Amino acid sequence: MSGGSRRIDVQGIVTAISYPGAGLSPLVRVQLQLGDDSVTLAFLGRQDVHAIDIGSRLRARGALVDRRGVPTLYDPEITVLADSSSQERV
């Protein structure tokens, strides 16, 4: 995965979630594994992101930026992919 800011649509598995600590600005980070690559989903102003757990399969859409060498999508549109017959849009 490379590049400056561009719109992408990816699917992967959640491998890590970090929540803001006490006194820190609200920001939830979700690590999404995309095969051999990964991307960080950053949700600004959030204390929690419901419906996402470790192992969840997600589709994420948004503008890809390089944040200190880490591919990151800020406030992406996400869809939790439960299986081929049911999907929940967040």
GUKOLTOR-635121 format. One record per residue (C-alpha): residue in three letters; residue number from 1; x, y negated, z negated. Coordinates in Angstrom, 2 decimals, m for minus. Each point is the difference from the previous one (the first is absolute). Layout:
BEGIN
SITE   res     n      east     north        up
SITE   ALA   NUM         X         Y         Z
...
END
This chain:
BEGIN
SITE   res     n      east     north        up
SITE   MET     1      0.00      0.00      0.00
SITE   SER     2      1.48     m3.33      0.94
SITE   GLY     3     m0.67     m3.54      1.00
SITE   GLY     4     m1.24     m3.38     m1.13
SITE   SER     5     m3.67     m0.77     m0.56
SITE   ARG     6     m2.35      2.06      2.16
SITE   ARG     7     m3.44      1.60     m0.40
SITE   ILE     8      0.06      3.73     m0.64
SITE   ASP     9     m2.44      2.82     m0.72
SITE   VAL    10      1.52      2.90     m1.98
SITE   GLN    11     m1.13      3.12     m1.85
SITE   GLY    12      1.81      1.67     m2.86
SITE   ILE    13      0.03      1.44     m3.51
SITE   VAL    14      0.27     m2.09     m3.18
SITE   THR    15      3.19      1.00     m1.83
SITE   ALA    16      0.24     m2.77     m2.63
SITE   ILE    17     m2.08     m2.78     m1.54
SITE   SER    18      1.38     m2.81     m2.16
SITE   TYR    19     m2.17     m2.32     m2.06
SITE   PRO    20      0.91     m3.46     m1.35
SITE   GLY    21      1.44     m0.18     m3.50
SITE   ALA    22     m1.23     m2.28     m2.75
SITE   GLY    23      0.54     m3.65      0.85
SITE   LEU    24      0.95      0.67      3.62
SITE   SER    25     m1.87     m1.29      3.04
SITE   PRO    26     m2.67      2.49      1.08
SITE   LEU    27      1.42      2.20      2.76
SITE   VAL    28     m0.62      3.68      0.64
SITE   ARG    29      2.51      1.81      2.23
SITE   VAL    30     m0.83      3.29      1.71
SITE   GLN    31      2.68      2.10      1.72
SITE   LEU    32     m1.41      1.69      3.13
SITE   GLN    33      2.02      2.86      1.51
SITE   LEU    34     m0.24      0.14      3.82
SITE   GLY    35      1.84      3.20      0.87
SITE   ASP    36      3.71     m0.90     m0.19
SITE   ASP    37     m0.74     m3.72     m0.57
SITE   SER    38     m1.88     m1.89     m2.69
SITE   VAL    39     m1.64     m3.38     m0.42
SITE   THR    40     m0.96     m1.99     m3.09
SITE   LEU    41     m3.56     m1.29     m0.26
SITE   ALA    42     m0.05     m3.12     m2.19
SITE   PHE    43     m3.34     m1.16     m1.42
SITE   LEU    44      0.42     m3.59     m1.23
SITE   GLY    45     m2.12     m1.21     m2.93
SITE   ARG    46     m1.02      3.55     m0.98
SITE   GLN    47      0.33      1.85     m3.30
SITE   ASP    48     m1.28      3.26      1.51
SITE   VAL    49     m1.09      1.45      3.33
SITE   HIS    50     m2.92      2.38     m0.52
SITE   ALA    51     m0.38      3.19      2.08
SITE   ILE    52      3.77      0.42      0.50
SITE   ASP    53      1.99      2.63     m1.87
SITE   ILE    54      3.32      1.78      0.52
SITE   GLY    55     m0.62      2.48      2.83
SITE   SER    56     m2.82     m2.04      1.60
SITE   ARG    57      0.07     m0.08      3.80
SITE   LEU    58     m0.42     m3.56      1.32
SITE   ARG    59     m0.22     m1.96      3.21
SITE   ALA    60      1.41     m3.52     m0.37
SITE   ARG    61     m0.21     m2.89      2.46
SITE   GLY    62      1.79     m3.31     m0.25
SITE   ALA    63      3.00     m2.14      0.82
SITE   LEU    64      3.29      1.80     m0.60
SITE   VAL    65      2.72     m2.16     m1.57
SITE   ASP    66      3.51      0.81     m1.17
SITE   ARG    67      0.14     m0.85     m3.73
SITE   ARG    68      3.64      0.29     m1.13
SITE   GLY    69      0.55      2.91      2.36
SITE   VAL    70     m3.26      1.76     m0.94
SITE   PRO    71     m2.79      0.28      2.61
SITE   THR    72     m3.03     m1.56     m1.70
SITE   LEU    73     m3.65     m0.67      0.79
SITE   TYR    74     m1.51     m2.78     m2.16
SITE   ASP    75     m3.72      0.34     m0.81
SITE   PRO    76     m0.61      2.59      2.72
SITE   GLU    77     m3.38      1.31      1.03
SITE   ILE    78     m0.09      3.59     m1.25
SITE   THR    79     m2.18      3.04      0.55
SITE   VAL    80      0.18      3.00     m2.32
SITE   LEU    81      0.00      3.11      2.19
SITE   ALA    82     m1.68      2.70     m2.09
SITE   ASP    83     m0.44      2.40      2.93
SITE   SER    84     m1.10     m0.10      3.62
SITE   SER    85     m3.71     m0.37     m0.91
SITE   SER    86      0.03     m2.69     m2.72
SITE   GLN    87      1.90     m3.28     m0.23
SITE   GLU    88     m0.19     m2.83     m2.51
SITE   ARG    89      0.97     m3.52      1.05
SITE   VAL    90      1.57     m2.21     m2.70
END
